[in-house]
Amino acid sequence: MAIINLTPDSFSGDGVGRDLSAALARAEAALAAGAELLDLGAESTRPGSDPVPEAEEIARVVPAVKALTGLEVPISVDTLKPAVMRAALDAGADMINDVAGFRSPGALDAVAAGNAGLCVMHMRGEPRTMQADPRYADVVGEVESFLAERVHALEAAGVARERIVLDPGFGFGKTLAHNLALLRALARMRVEGLPVLAGLSRKSMLGAITGRPVDQRLGASVAAALLAVQHGARIVRVHDVAVTVDALKVLAALEEAAA
């Protein structure tokens, strides 16, 4: 899953804002490099970020979805606002990726109909405050329980199980120790056998481990993606597609040779 940031304030410095030509160029490059999904985000969810007004988020998302649907690749939209979910789906989005796990009032109603994919992510708190001293008695057990509860809520709203993907939410209300515990136990996040998406690319946990700034975390990001797949992730959400695809090809070759 390639990240296409439609924000002017992305933590990774690669936001294109409302520049549709830049978004299209980035999407085409990602697909040429081997991406199989595109994830469009029009509101930064980096720690400490403030919400984007609903109308502004829609104004960024809808033209981009319409522009990219011609690429014949699944388009995901990263949003926690029900109105943006509806607008994105009406514009042709194939998936909604919600960092709030479809807990916002009206979110379940916005996505229940149809057959779009739904990514349910765990987040403690909200982006503006989530890294303010997050605490858990048992981070793995609590995230696992949260994902199970959200799966049941979606099913109760009429969502077929095959539409659901799960994301433990690395970096969203977690310390480095929490993130590492979740990565080690990633297989447990496959609640009821559902596929897991892992987003570790360029995140601050990698900076804490390596001491490198965000623009120097390529090696750590690729290593994290490989480890996530080895521990059970079926989808990795990344900024740097080509090098990640190459690394995953090596891993796949090794596993095939051992089969």
N, C-alpha and C positions, 0 to 999 in steps of 0.2 A: 504494500500500500504506500503510494507516494504522497507526500504532504505537499499541498498547494496552498500556501498562505495568502489569503485575500485581505490581510491586515497590513497597516502601515507600521505596526509596532510588535512584530513577531520577535520572540526572545532569541531566535536563531538568526535574525537579520536578513531573512529571505522573503519578507512580505512584499506582495505586488500591489496591494490596495485594490483600486477599481480598474487597474490597467489590464483590460481584457487581452490585449495582444501579448503582454508579458505572461499572463496566466496560461494562455494557449501555448506559447512557446515552451514554458516550463513543463506543461502537461505532455506535449509532444516529445520533449527530450526524455521525460521520465518513462514514457511508453517505449521509446526506442531503446532505452537502457534495460528494459525488462519488467517494468511495473505492470501489475495486473489489476490494480484498483487505484483510483485517485480520490484523495480525501481533501475536500475544500473546507477551509475554516476562515470565517469572516469576523471572528471575535477572539482576541488573544485570551488564552486561559493560563498564561504564565503566572507564577506566584506573585501576588500583589496587584494584579491587573484589575482595572475597573470595567464594569459591563459596558457594552456598546448599545446605543439605543436600537430598539427593535427595527425601526424603519431603516436605519443606516445598515444594519446587518443584512436585511432583505435586499437593499439596494446593491450591496456588494455580492451577495450570493446568487440571486436569480439570474442576472445576465451571464455570470460565469457558468452556471449549470447549463443554460441554454447554449452557450458557445461551445462547451466541451462535450455535449451529448453526441455530437457528430463523430466523435473519435471512436465510438463503438467499444467503449470500455466502461465497466461499472463506475458510477459516480457516487461517492459518499459525501455527505455534508455534516460537518462537525458543528453542532449547535445544541443548546439546552433550552431554547425558547420554542414553545409550541407553534406560535405564529410563523416563525422561520421554518420550522419543520414542514408545515403545511405548504408554504410558498415554495420550498425546495422540492417537495414531492410533486406539486403541481407543475413545476418547471421541468420535471423529468429525472430527478435524483433517484438513484437505485437503492440508497442506503442512508440511514440517519445514525450518526455516531454521537451519542449523548454522554458528556462527561458527568452529568448528574444522574444517570441511570433511569431516565424517564420518570423522575419524581416531581417535576414541576407541575403545578395544577394545569390540567388539560393536555399534558404530554401524551398520556396513554391514548386519549381520544384522537389526538392528532395523527398517530401512527398505526392504530389498530387495523384500520381498513387497508385493503390492498395487499401487496406481497413484497414490499421493500424490505431489505435487510435492516436489522436493528442491532447496533453495538451498545451493550449495556456496560458502562464503566463505573467503577467505585471511586468516589471522592469523599474525603472527610472535610466538611465545611464547604466553603466556596473559594474560587480562585483568589479573591482579594485577601482572604485570611487563612487559607488552608495550611500554610506552612508555619503558622504561629503555634509552636509547641504541640504538634500532633502526638497523641498518646493512644496506645492500645494495650489491653491486657494480653491479647493473642492476635496479632495482626493477620496471620494466615487464616485462622478460624473465623475472625470477624469479617474479613473480606469475602471468604467463601460463603458464609451465612448471608451476607448482603446480596451477593450475586444470585444465590438460590431464591431468596425472597423476591428479587426483581423478576426472575424468570417466571415464578408463579404468578406475580402480578400481571405480567404481560400475557401469560396464557389465560388468566381469568378475564382479561380484556378482549380475548379472541385472537391473539397472535399465535400463529403456528410455530411450534418449537424450531422447525428448520430455518426460520427467519432470524434466529437469535445468535449473536456472537458475544463473547464475554471478554472484558478487559479489567484486570486488577487495578489499573490506574497508577502506574509507576510515577512517583513524584507529586501525586495529587493528595496532599495531606499525609505525607509519609516522610520519615527521616531516612537517612542512608541505610541504617540497620533494618528498618521496615522494608525498604525496597529490596534489599538483598535477601531477606527472609522470603519475600514473595517470589523472587526469581528462583530461589532454590526449590520452592514448593509449587512451581507454576502448574504442574500436572494436577494439583488439587483444585485449581481454578476451573477445570473442565467440569463444571457442575452438570450433572446428568448427561455427561458425554458431549456437551456442546463445545464448539471450537473456541479457542482463545486467541485474542489479538494482543500483542505486546508492543507498546510504544516506549522505547528507551532512547531513541535517537537524540544525540546532543544534549541530553538532560543534565540538570545540575548534579545528580548523583554521580554521573561520569566525571564531572569536573571535580567533585569532592574526592573521588578515587585517584584521579590522575594529576590533579593540580593544574589542569589546562583550561583556558577560556573556551567559550562556546565555539569559536571558529577553529579550534584545534582538537576537536573531539572525534574526528573521523575514525581513527583506529579503535577507540573505545566503543564507538557506536556500532561498528561492524562486529566487534567481539561480543557486545551485548546482544545483538540480533542473533548471532550464531548460538549463543548460550540459551536464549529464549526458545529457539526452535528445538534445540536438543532437549530442553525441559518441557516441551509439549505445545508451544505456540504454533498455530497454523497460519497466522498472518502476522507480519511485522510491519509496523508503520514507521517509515524512514524518510529522511531528507535526501540521503545520498544513495540513489537507487543502484547505479551501475556497480559500484564496489560491493554493495551488499549482495546483489544478485550473483556476482562472481564468487563471493565467499560461500554463499548457499549452494552453488553448483559444486564446489569442492566437497562440502559436507555431504551432499546427495550422492556424489560419486563414491565417497568412502563408504557410505551406508549400503549402496548397491553392491559394491565389491565384497562386502561382508555377508551379503544375503545368500 
